Amino acid sequence: MQTMRVPWTMSSAVGARRALVSALRALGVDPVVVDESEIVISELVTNAVRHARPLPDGKIRVSWSVRASVVEIDVTDGGGPTTPHPAPRSVWSAGGRGLRIVGSLAHEWGVRENNGGSTVWASMGGPSSRHSP
């Protein structure tokens, strides 16, 4: 598993995305799964910054692992006022599509609440070996 702690800022999505794509390409992960994982990690980091608090150190934790061509992504933040869920569909809304995008690309995804925070996870390219839906 690779883990990085990134600042609780919008620009962190770029760094997390680049690190993930580089690691997945080096491992020879299917290019379609790499592309989909790139979008999903960007959405999850952006949502953590936009809708949650940082962890006590002012950062968020981004992790991923690859097992049998399945990419598992976790983004942990300091929690927010609500549990992450897809926003209702709206033609006119400027935002609110992030978790719907995640849901359309991920094989499965979910939220784990824990003391002082929450983790949004996604399994790309197949079912997760660590999480239950």
WONOR-V270721 format. One record per residue. N is the residue number from 1. SS is DSSP state (A for helix, B for strand, O for the rest). Layout:
# WONOR-V270721
N_SS + N_SS
This chain:
# WONOR-V270721
1_O + 2_B + 3_B + 4_B + 5_B + 6_B + 7_B + 8_O + 9_O + 10_O + 11_O + 12_A + 13_A + 14_A + 15_A + 16_A + 17_A + 18_A + 19_A + 20_A + 21_A + 22_A + 23_A + 24_A + 25_A + 26_A + 27_O + 28_O + 29_O + 30_O + 31_A + 32_A + 33_A + 34_A + 35_A + 36_A + 37_A + 38_A + 39_A + 40_A + 41_A + 42_A + 43_A + 44_A + 45_A + 46_A + 47_A + 48_A + 49_A + 50_A + 51_A + 52_O + 53_O + 54_O + 55_O + 56_O + 57_O + 58_O + 59_B + 60_B + 61_B + 62_B + 63_B + 64_B + 65_B + 66_B + 67_B + 68_O + 69_O + 70_B + 71_B + 72_B + 73_B + 74_B + 75_B + 76_B + 77_B + 78_O + 79_O + 80_O + 81_O + 82_O + 83_O + 84_O + 85_O + 86_O + 87_O + 88_O + 89_O + 90_O + 91_O + 92_O + 93_O + 94_O + 95_O + 96_O + 97_O + 98_A + 99_A + 100_A + 101_A + 102_A + 103_A + 104_A + 105_A + 106_O + 107_O + 108_B + 109_B + 110_B + 111_B + 112_B + 113_B + 114_B + 115_O + 116_O + 117_B + 118_B + 119_B + 120_B + 121_B + 122_B + 123_B + 124_B + 125_O + 126_O + 127_O + 128_O + 129_O + 130_O + 131_O + 132_O + 133_O
